[in-house]
């Protein structure tokens, strides 16, 4: 997807909210949009998501898109699970798949007990869990998140981190805004700032640096694995983990924390599968061992 000289204003003579925006959004990429309040971040996300049309310029490419707005319209005539099933059907899922994924995502975000609660009766936090679930259940190619973590409890925020990492690892593009400057900071391929009505590259990825690098200053997970004799982990693993061959022949993989679950699933799902010997936080005591 590519934005070329895109501008947006409301009304024929209204002031320009954004103008001259150029942005390329390749697959398998995580992009953060930053900027102070009122600079046009939400307007940009609505343009990317296809909710608004540009007043000038052009947007080329329209992958299957899911969007979490800054404010979720909770006053709808559905229960939580009924709404998710409905959204799944809109995205083209069959009835059984839509139902199964609705249940799965409610459970992942800790809202399973509220599945039959009308949307209008949900707390703000639970309503936000439904909002992020509806964007994820159809496995979109473009995921657009506008302050999606706001209102979530700590466990649900961590789950959303993992879910975003999973989508990017699967080849999707994710674009997000969040008030926390550390949100997925080590995983982002690039950061762009909205300022003065346009978009400025704030922290472009280094030209020769691997995207979605396992290195970084944030929390990391170390995984010790054993595979076939002399084998190295397969290419294209989620999070592009660093690897180190230990004296005993085991391999130590290091990856940013949001990608750890996706990495474990990929290793266990490889053919032949890799044996997971130990998983631990980089600066913590061992958390699990098999």
DOTI-179703 format. One line per 3 residues: number of its first residue (from 1); for each residue z, y, x of N, C-alpha, C, CB. Coordinates in steps of 0.1 Angstrom, whole numbers, always signed. Each point is the difference from the previous one (the first is absolute). Glycine has a CB too. Example, Ala and Ser with C-alpha at 12.3 -4.5 7.8 and 13.67 -1.06 7.14 Angstrom:
2
1	+78 -57 +132 +0 +12 -9 +0 +12 +9 +12 -12 -19; -19 +23 +15 +0 +11 +9 +8 +11 -8 -22 -6 +12
//
This chain:
290
1	+0 -12 +9 +0 +12 -9 +0 +12 +9 +12 -12 -19; -20 +23 +15 -1 +12 +8 +0 +12 -8 -12 -13 +17; +20 +23 -14 +0 +13 -6 -7 +10 +9 +22 -5 -12
4	-32 +12 +6 -8 +9 +8 +0 +14 -6 -14 -19 +7; +20 +29 +0 +1 +14 -4 +5 +1 -14 -19 +5 +15; +30 -13 -19 +5 +0 -13 +9 +11 -3 -2 -25 +0
7	+0 +31 -12 +9 +11 -4 +4 -2 -15 -11 +16 +16; +22 -11 -19 +5 -1 -14 +7 +12 -5 +3 -24 +4; -7 +29 -15 +7 +11 -7 +0 -2 -15 -6 +16 +18
10	+15 -10 -25 +1 -2 -14 -5 +12 -7 +20 -15 +3; -31 +13 -11 -7 +11 -6 -11 +6 +8 +22 +5 -12; -32 +1 +6 -11 +5 +7 +4 +11 +10 -15 -6 -19
13	+25 +14 +16 +4 +11 +9 +14 -2 +5 -15 +15 -12; +20 -27 +11 +14 -2 +5 +0 +0 +15 +6 -13 -21; +6 +15 +27 +1 -1 +14 -2 -14 +5 +16 +19 +0
16	-21 -20 +12 -3 -13 +6 +13 -6 +5 -23 +7 +7; +26 -19 -12 +11 -8 +4 -3 -7 +14 +8 -3 -24; -20 -2 +25 -4 -6 +12 -15 +4 +2 +16 -20 -3
19	-20 +21 +16 -14 +3 +3 -3 -5 +14 +1 +20 -16; -14 -25 +17 -5 -4 +13 +7 -13 +5 -5 +24 +4; +9 -33 -13 +7 -12 +5 -10 -11 +4 +20 +6 -15
22	-18 -10 +27 -8 -11 +6 +10 -11 +3 -19 +15 +9; +16 -27 -14 +10 -11 +3 -8 -13 -2 +20 +13 -7; -19 -22 +17 -5 -13 +0 +11 -11 -2 -20 +8 +14
25	+18 -17 -23 +10 -10 -3 -6 -14 +1 +12 +16 -16; -12 -21 +28 -6 -13 +2 +10 -11 -5 -13 +8 +20; +8 -20 -22 +8 -11 -4 +10 -3 +11 -19 -9 -14
28	+30 +1 +10 +10 -5 +10 +7 +12 +7 -14 -21 +3; +16 +32 -11 +6 +12 +6 +11 +5 -9 -22 +6 +10; +33 -1 -3 +11 +7 -7 +0 +14 +4 +14 -21 +0
31	-15 +30 -10 -1 +15 +3 +11 +7 -7 -25 -2 +2; +33 +10 +5 +10 +8 -5 -5 +15 -2 +18 -15 +11; -15 +21 -23 -3 +14 -2 +13 +7 -1 -21 -6 -13
34	+23 +16 +22 +12 +8 +1 -3 +15 -4 +9 -16 +18; +2 +24 -19 -2 +14 -4 +12 +4 -8 -25 -2 +1; +28 +15 -2 +11 +5 -8 -4 +0 -14 +7 +15 +19
37	+3 -13 -28 -2 +0 -14 -10 +11 -4 +23 -9 -3; -31 +6 -7 -10 +9 -5 -12 +3 +8 +19 +10 -10; -21 -18 +20 -12 +2 +9 -13 -7 -5 +16 +2 +19
40	-14 -11 -29 -11 -7 -5 -1 -15 +3 -12 +21 +2; +23 -27 +3 +0 -14 +3 -3 -9 -12 +17 +5 +18; -10 -2 -29 -3 -8 -12 -14 +2 -5 +24 +2 -6
43	-29 +10 +7 -14 +2 -4 -10 -8 +8 +6 +23 -7; -3 -24 +20 -8 -8 +9 +0 -15 -4 +4 +17 +18; +8 -22 -21 +2 -14 -4 -7 -3 -13 +22 -1 +12
46	-22 +11 -21 -7 -2 -13 -15 -1 +2 +19 +12 -12; -24 -4 +21 -14 +0 +4 -4 -14 +6 +0 +25 +3; +8 -29 +6 -2 -13 +7 +0 -12 -10 +10 +9 +21
49	+0 -8 -31 +2 -10 -10 -11 +0 -11 +24 +0 +5; -31 +11 -6 -10 +1 -10 +5 +6 -13 -12 -19 +11; +25 +23 -11 +6 +6 -12 -7 +14 -3 +22 -13 +4
52	-24 +21 +7 -7 +13 -1 -13 -1 +7 +22 +12 -1; -31 -4 -3 -13 +1 +6 -1 +13 +9 -11 -13 -19; +4 +12 +30 +0 +12 +8 -8 +11 -6 +1 -14 +20
55	+3 +27 -18 -7 +11 -5 -12 +3 +9 +21 +10 -9; -21 -14 +22 -11 +1 +9 +1 -11 +10 -1 +25 -3; -10 -27 +10 +0 -11 +10 -2 -14 -7 +15 +13 +14
58	-14 -24 -7 -3 -13 -5 +10 -10 +5 -24 +6 -2; +26 -17 -6 +8 -11 +4 -9 -12 -1 +22 +10 -8; -24 -17 +19 -9 -12 +1 +8 -12 +1 -18 +13 +10
61	+15 -23 -18 +7 -13 +0 +11 +0 -10 -6 -3 +24; +7 -7 -32 +11 -1 -10 +5 -15 -1 -10 +20 -13; +19 -24 +23 +5 -13 -1 +9 -2 -12 -1 -1 +25
64	+5 -11 -28 +9 -2 -11 +13 +7 +4 -10 -23 -6; +15 +31 -3 +11 +10 +3 +12 -2 -9 -17 +16 +9; +28 -15 -3 +13 +1 -8 +8 +12 +5 +0 -25 -4
67	+7 +31 -5 +6 +13 +2 +14 +0 -5 -22 +12 +0; +32 -7 +7 +13 +2 -4 +2 +15 -1 +9 -22 +9; -8 +28 -21 +2 +15 +0 +14 +4 +3 -17 +1 -17
70	+18 +12 +20 +13 +6 +3 +10 -2 -12 -11 +17 +16; +6 -16 -28 +8 -2 -12 -6 -10 -9 +8 +23 +1; -1 -34 -3 -6 -11 -8 +3 +2 -15 +4 -16 +19
73	-15 +16 -27 +2 +2 -14 +6 -12 -7 -20 +15 +0; +34 -15 -1 +7 -11 -5 +0 -1 -15 +14 +2 +19; -18 +8 -27 +0 -1 -14 -13 -6 -5 +15 +21 -2
76	-16 -34 +3 -12 -7 -4 +5 -12 -9 -13 +7 +21; +5 -11 -31 +5 -11 -9 -1 -14 +6 -7 +15 -19; +13 -17 +30 +0 -14 +6 +14 -3 +5 -24 +3 +7
79	+27 -16 -5 +11 -4 +8 -5 +0 +15 +10 -15 -19; -1 +14 +28 -4 +0 +14 -10 -10 +3 +23 +8 +6; -21 -21 -10 -9 -10 +3 -13 +1 -8 +20 -15 +6
82	-19 +20 -18 -11 +2 -8 -10 +10 +6 +14 -6 -20; -8 +16 +25 -8 +11 +6 -7 -6 +13 +16 +18 -9; -9 -25 +17 -6 -6 +12 -11 -10 -4 +21 +4 +13
85	-19 -12 -23 -11 -9 -4 -12 +8 -5 +17 -17 -6; -14 +28 -1 -11 +8 -5 -8 +6 +11 +13 +5 -21; -6 +0 +31 -7 +6 +12 -8 -11 +7 +18 +18 +2
88	-12 -29 +0 -7 -11 +6 -13 -4 -7 +21 -9 +7; -21 +9 -20 -12 -3 -8 -11 +11 +2 +14 -13 -17; -9 +26 +18 -9 +11 +2 -7 -2 +13 +14 +15 -13
91	-7 -20 +23 -5 -2 +14 -9 -13 +0 +20 +12 +10; -22 -19 -21 -8 -11 +0 +6 -14 +2 -17 +16 +8; +30 -16 -7 +7 -13 +2 +0 -8 -14 +15 +10 +19
94	-16 -23 -18 +2 -8 -12 +14 +1 -5 -19 -15 +7; +21 +10 -19 +13 +2 -6 +11 -7 +8 -11 +1 -23; +9 -13 +27 +10 -8 +7 +3 +7 +14 -8 -21 -11
97	-2 +25 +18 +2 +6 +13 +8 +13 -2 -21 -10 +9; +17 +18 -19 +7 +13 -2 +14 -2 -3 -21 +10 -9; +24 -20 +1 +14 -3 -4 +8 -5 +12 -7 -6 -22
100	+1 -3 +30 +7 -5 +12 +3 +11 +10 -11 -22 -3; +1 +31 +5 +3 +11 +10 +9 +10 -5 -23 -4 +9; +23 +6 -22 +10 +10 -6 +14 -5 +3 -16 +6 -18
103	+18 -19 +15 +14 -6 +2 +3 +1 +15 -3 -15 -20; -7 +11 +29 +3 +0 +14 +4 +13 +6 -17 -18 +2; +10 +29 -6 +3 +13 +5 +13 +6 -5 -24 +4 +2
106	+27 -7 -15 +13 +4 -5 +12 -6 +7 -11 +3 -22; +9 -16 +26 +10 -7 +7 +1 +5 +15 -4 -20 -14; -7 +23 +20 +0 +5 +14 +7 +13 +1 -21 -11 +4
109	+20 +20 -15 +7 +13 +1 +13 +0 -7 -22 +10 +0; +27 -22 -3 +13 -1 -6 +2 +5 -14 +8 +2 +23; -19 -3 -31 +0 +5 -14 -3 -11 -10 -7 +22 +9
112	+8 -35 -5 -3 -11 -9 +8 +0 -12 -7 -13 +19; +20 +17 -18 +8 -1 -12 -4 +11 -11 +19 -9 +15; -27 +18 -11 -4 +11 -9 -14 -2 -5 +15 +16 +12
115	-21 -28 -11 -14 -3 -3 -3 +3 -15 +0 -17 +18; +10 +14 -27 -2 +2 -14 +5 +13 -5 +1 -24 -2; +4 +33 +11 +5 +13 -4 -12 +10 -3 +21 -4 +14
118	-21 +11 -25 -10 +10 -2 +0 +11 +11 +2 -4 -25; -14 +8 +29 -1 +10 +11 +9 +12 -2 -23 -8 +4; +23 +13 -17 +7 +12 -3 +15 -2 +2 -17 +6 -16
121	+22 -18 +17 +15 -2 +2 +4 -4 +14 +0 -7 -24; -10 +7 +33 +3 -3 +14 +7 +11 +7 -19 -16 +0; +27 +13 +10 +6 +11 +8 -12 +5 +9 +23 -10 +0
124	-20 +22 +6 -11 +6 +9 -3 -10 +11 +8 +23 -6; +2 -29 +12 -3 -9 +11 -8 -12 -4 +21 +8 +10; -18 -14 -21 -7 -12 -5 -14 +4 -4 +22 -11 -7
127	-23 +23 +0 -13 +4 -4 -9 +2 +13 +10 +12 -20; -5 -7 +31 -7 +1 +12 -5 -13 +6 +12 +21 +4; -3 -31 -6 -4 -14 +4 -12 -5 -7 +24 -5 +6
130	-24 +8 -19 -12 -4 -8 -12 +8 +4 +15 -5 -19; -13 +18 +23 -12 +8 +4 -6 -6 +13 +11 +20 -10; -3 -24 +20 -6 -5 +12 -5 -14 -3 +16 +13 +14
133	-10 -21 -22 -5 -14 -3 -14 +1 -7 +24 -8 -3; -26 +18 -6 -13 +0 -6 -11 +4 +10 +11 +7 -21; -8 -1 +32 -10 +3 +10 -3 -11 +9 +7 +23 -1
136	+2 -33 +2 -1 -11 +10 -6 -13 -6 +19 +11 +12; -16 -13 -25 -3 -13 -5 -14 -4 +0 +19 +3 -14; -29 +6 +14 -14 -4 +0 -6 +1 +14 -2 +9 -22
139	+11 -8 +33 -5 -1 +14 -11 +10 +2 +7 -24 +1; -5 +37 -2 -10 +10 +1 -6 +1 +14 +11 +13 -19; -23 -8 +20 -6 +3 +13 +4 +13 +5 -19 -14 -6
142	+23 +23 -2 +5 +13 +3 +13 +3 -8 -23 +9 +5; +34 -7 +3 +13 +2 -6 +4 +14 +3 +7 -24 +2; -4 +32 -13 +4 +14 +2 +14 +2 -6 -25 +7 -1
145	+34 -2 +10 +14 +1 -4 +5 +14 +2 +3 -24 +7; +1 +30 -18 +5 +14 +0 +15 +0 -2 -22 +9 -9; +30 -9 +20 +15 +0 -1 +4 -13 -7 +1 +25 +0
148	-7 -36 +3 +2 -12 -8 +14 -6 +3 -24 -5 +0; +30 +8 +11 +13 -5 +4 +12 +7 -7 -10 -7 +22; +7 +19 -27 +10 +9 -6 +6 -7 -12 -11 +21 +9
151	+24 -22 -10 +7 -6 -11 +3 -15 +2 -11 +17 -14; +5 -23 +24 +2 -15 +2 +13 -2 +8 -25 -4 +0; +32 -7 -2 +12 -3 +8 -5 -5 +13 +13 -6 -20
154	-4 +4 +30 -3 -4 +13 -8 -13 +1 +20 +12 +8; -16 -22 -16 -7 -13 +1 -15 +2 -5 +22 -12 -4; -24 +20 -7 -13 +1 -5 -9 +9 +9 +10 -2 -23
157	-4 +12 +30 -7 +8 +10 -5 -10 +11 +13 +21 -6; -5 -29 +11 -4 -10 +10 -11 -9 -5 +23 +1 +10; -21 -5 -22 -11 -9 -6 -13 +7 -1 +18 -12 -13
160	-18 +25 +9 -12 +7 -1 -6 +2 +14 +8 +12 -20; +0 -9 +30 -5 +0 +14 -8 -13 +3 +19 +15 +7; -13 -26 -10 -6 -13 +3 -13 -2 -8 +22 -10 +4
163	-22 +15 -17 -12 -2 -9 -11 +9 +5 +15 -5 -19; -12 +17 +24 -11 +8 +6 -6 -6 +12 +11 +20 -9; -2 -25 +18 -4 -7 +12 -9 -12 -3 +21 +7 +11
166	-17 -15 -22 -8 -11 -4 -14 +4 -4 +21 -12 -7; -22 +23 -1 -13 +4 -4 -9 +4 +11 +10 +7 -22; -5 +1 +31 -7 +4 +12 -4 -11 +9 +11 +22 -1
169	-2 -32 +3 -3 -11 +8 -11 -9 -7 +23 +0 +9; -24 +1 -22 -10 -8 -7 -14 +7 +0 +18 -9 -14; -18 +22 +20 -13 +7 +1 -1 +12 -9 -10 -21 +6
172	+20 +24 -14 +0 +12 -9 +2 +13 +8 +8 -15 -19; -10 +26 +13 +3 +13 +5 +12 +5 -9 -24 +5 +8; +34 +1 -1 +11 +5 -7 +2 +15 +4 +11 -23 -2
175	-9 +32 -7 +2 +14 +3 +13 +4 -8 -25 +5 +3; +34 +1 +5 +13 +3 -7 +6 +14 +4 +4 -25 +0; +4 +30 -9 +9 +11 +3 +14 -4 -3 -18 +17 -7
178	+27 -13 +16 +14 -3 -2 +8 +11 +7 -4 -25 -2; +16 +29 -4 +8 +10 +6 +7 -4 +12 +3 +9 -22; -1 -22 +24 +6 -5 +12 -10 -1 +12 +16 -13 -14
181	-14 +21 +25 -9 +0 +11 -1 -13 +7 +4 +24 +2; +6 -33 -4 +0 -12 +7 -7 -12 -8 +21 +8 +12; -25 -5 -24 -5 -10 -9 -13 -6 +6 +10 +12 -20
184	-9 -24 +24 -12 -8 +6 -6 +8 +12 -4 -10 -22; +12 +18 +29 -5 +8 +11 -7 -8 +11 +18 +17 -5; -12 -28 +9 -5 -8 +10 -12 -8 -4 +22 -1 +10
187	-25 +0 -23 -11 -8 -5 -12 +8 -3 +17 -16 -9; -15 +29 +7 -11 +9 -4 -11 +1 +11 +15 +13 -15; -28 -15 +11 -11 +2 +10 -2 +14 +3 -10 -21 -9
190	+12 +30 -1 -2 +14 +2 +8 +8 -10 -23 -4 +9; +26 +16 -5 +8 +10 -9 -8 +12 -1 +22 -10 +7; -24 +15 -19 -7 +13 -3 +9 +9 -7 -23 -12 +0
193	+22 +25 +3 +9 +10 -6 -9 +9 -9 +17 -1 +19; -12 +3 -31 -6 +10 -9 +6 +14 +3 -5 -18 -18; -3 +27 +22 +6 +13 +3 -11 +11 -2 +16 -10 +17
196	-13 +21 -23 -9 +11 -2 -12 -4 -9 +6 +8 +22; -4 -18 -31 -10 -4 -9 -10 -10 +6 +3 +22 -11; -1 -27 +23 -9 -10 +6 +8 -11 +7 -18 +18 +2
199	+11 -27 +3 +6 -12 +6 -2 +1 +16 -4 -14 -21; +16 +12 +28 +0 +1 +14 +4 -14 +6 +5 +26 -1; -12 -32 +10 +5 -12 +6 +13 +4 +8 -24 -10 +2
202	+35 +4 -5 +12 +3 +6 +3 -10 +11 +9 +10 -21; -11 -22 +19 +3 -10 +10 -10 -11 +0 +24 +5 -2; -36 -2 +7 -11 -11 +0 +4 -11 +9 -17 +17 -5
205	+13 -29 +2 +2 -12 +8 -7 +2 +13 +3 -15 -20; +3 +10 +31 -6 +1 +13 -13 -8 +0 +22 +2 +11; -33 +4 -4 -13 -6 -2 -1 -15 +4 -9 +22 +5
208	+17 -26 +5 -1 -14 +4 +12 -8 -4 -14 +7 +19; +23 -2 -27 +12 -7 -4 -4 -9 -12 +15 +19 +8; -9 -31 -8 -2 -9 -11 +6 +5 -13 -1 -19 +16
211	-6 +18 -27 +5 +4 -13 +11 -9 -4 -22 +10 -7; +32 -5 -1 +11 -8 -5 +7 -7 +12 -12 -3 -22; +15 +11 +32 +6 -6 +12 +14 -6 -2 -14 +16 +13
214	+17 -27 -7 +13 -5 -1 +10 +8 +8 -9 -22 -2; +5 +31 +11 +9 +9 +7 +4 +12 -8 -10 -8 +22; +21 +15 -17 +4 +12 -7 +15 +2 +2 -18 -2 -16
217	+23 +14 +12 +14 +3 +2 +9 -4 -12 -8 +18 +14; +2 -22 -25 +8 -4 -12 +4 -15 +1 -12 +17 -13; +19 -21 +2 +5 -14 +0 -11 -10 +2 +18 +7 -15
220	-15 -17 +24 -10 -11 +2 +7 -13 -1 -13 +15 +15; +4 -25 -17 +5 -14 -2 -6 -8 +11 +3 +2 -25; +5 -11 +31 -5 -9 +10 +0 -14 -5 +9 +14 +18
223	-20 -21 -17 -2 -14 -5 -4 -9 +12 -7 +9 -23; +14 -20 +25 -3 -9 +10 -7 -12 -7 +20 +7 +14; -32 -10 -9 -9 -10 -7 -4 -11 +10 -8 +17 -17
226	+5 -29 +12 -6 -10 +8 -12 -5 -7 +22 -7 +9; -33 +5 -1 -13 -5 -6 -5 -11 +8 -5 +22 -9; -8 -26 +7 -6 -10 +8 +1 +3 +15 -16 -5 -19
229	+17 -5 +28 +1 +3 +14 -11 +9 +5 +10 -22 +3; -6 +33 +4 -9 +9 +6 -7 +10 -10 -4 -17 +17; +7 +16 -30 -6 +9 -9 +7 +14 -1 -7 -21 -13
232	-1 +31 +10 +6 +13 -3 -1 +3 -15 -7 +8 +23; +15 +0 -28 -1 +3 -15 -14 +5 -3 +25 +6 +0; -29 -9 -13 -14 +4 -3 -1 +15 -1 -2 -21 -13
235	-11 +26 +14 -3 +14 -1 +2 +5 -14 -16 -2 +19; +17 +15 -21 +1 +6 -13 +13 -2 -7 -24 -3 -1; +35 +0 +8 +13 -2 -7 +5 +14 -5 +5 -20 +15
238	+2 +19 -27 +5 +13 -6 +9 +7 +10 -1 -10 -22; -1 +23 +24 +8 +8 +9 -4 +0 +14 +18 -4 -15; -29 -4 +18 -5 -1 +14 +12 -1 +10 -20 +13 -6
241	+28 -24 +5 +12 -1 +8 -3 -1 +15 +11 -11 -20; -1 +16 +28 +0 -2 +14 +4 -15 +2 +5 +25 +6; -10 -31 +5 +4 -14 +2 +3 -1 +15 -14 -9 -19
244	+24 +0 +22 +5 -3 +13 +2 -15 +1 +10 +23 +3; -16 -29 +7 +2 -15 +2 +13 -2 +8 -25 -4 -1; +34 -3 -4 +13 -2 +6 -1 -12 +10 +12 +9 -20
247	-2 -10 +30 -1 -11 +9 +0 -14 -6 +12 +15 +16; -6 -16 -28 +1 -14 -6 -13 -3 -8 +25 +2 -1; -35 +7 +1 -12 -2 -7 +0 +6 -14 -3 -20 +13
250	+14 +24 -18 +0 +7 -13 -6 +13 +1 +21 -12 -7; -25 +18 -4 -6 +14 +0 +9 +9 -8 -23 -10 +2; +26 +22 +4 +8 +10 -6 -9 +10 -6 +20 -4 +16
253	-20 +6 -29 -8 +10 -7 +9 +11 -5 -16 -17 -8; +12 +30 +10 +7 +12 -4 -8 +8 -9 +13 +0 +21; -8 +4 -33 -8 +7 -10 +9 +10 -7 -15 -20 -3
256	+9 +31 -2 +8 +9 -8 +6 -7 -12 -14 +20 +9; +26 -16 -13 +7 -7 -11 -8 -2 -13 +21 +9 +10; -28 +1 -15 -7 -1 -12 -10 -12 +0 +3 +24 -4
259	-8 -28 +15 -10 -10 +1 +5 -14 +3 -15 +17 +8; +28 -18 -7 +6 -13 +4 -2 -11 -10 +17 +13 +13; -15 -10 -26 -2 -10 -10 -15 -5 +0 +19 +10 -14
262	-28 +0 +14 -15 -4 +0 -3 -8 +12 -5 +20 -12; +11 -17 +24 -3 -7 +12 +5 -15 -1 +2 +22 +13; +10 -23 -18 +6 -14 -2 -9 -8 -9 +23 +9 +4
265	-27 -3 -15 -9 -8 -9 -13 -4 +6 +10 +12 -19; -16 -3 +27 -12 -3 +7 +2 -12 +10 -8 +24 -3; +19 -23 +10 +2 -11 +10 +2 -13 -6 +10 +17 +15
268	-2 -17 -26 +3 -13 -7 -12 -5 -8 +23 +7 -2; -32 +2 -1 -12 -4 -8 -12 -3 +9 +8 +14 -18; -7 -12 +31 -10 -4 +10 -3 -15 +0 +6 +20 +14
271	-17 -24 -10 -4 -14 +1 -4 -4 +15 -7 +0 -25; +15 -7 +32 +13 -5 -4 +11 +11 +0 -6 -22 +10; +16 +20 -18 +11 +11 -1 +7 +1 +13 +2 -4 -24
274	+4 +16 +26 +8 +3 +12 +15 -3 -4 -16 +17 +9; +24 -22 +0 +14 -3 -3 +8 +13 +3 -3 -25 +5; +10 +29 -15 +9 +12 +2 +13 -4 +5 -12 +12 -18
277	+15 -9 +31 +13 -4 +6 +11 +9 -2 -13 -12 +17; +10 +25 -17 +11 +10 -2 -6 +14 -4 +13 -12 +18; -5 +19 -27 -4 +13 -4 +12 +9 +1 -17 -9 -16
280	+15 +20 +23 +12 +9 +1 -5 +15 +1 +13 -18 +11; -4 +27 -15 -3 +14 +1 +1 +4 +14 +9 +4 -23; -17 +5 +28 -1 +3 +14 +14 +5 +6 -24 +6 -4
283	+31 +2 -4 +13 +5 +5 +12 -5 -8 -12 +20 +8; +10 -32 -14 +11 -5 -8 +3 -15 +5 -6 +15 -20; +16 -21 +14 +3 -14 +3 -10 -8 -8 +25 +5 +4
286	-26 -17 +0 -10 -9 -6 +3 -2 -15 -2 -12 +21; -9 +14 -29 +2 -1 -14 -4 -13 -7 -4 +25 +0; -5 -33 +7 -3 -12 -6 -6 -9 +12 -5 +10 -23
289	+6 -23 +21 -5 -10 +9 -3 -13 -7 +13 +11 +19; -25 -16 -14 -4 -13 -6 -2 -10 +11 -12 +12 -19
//
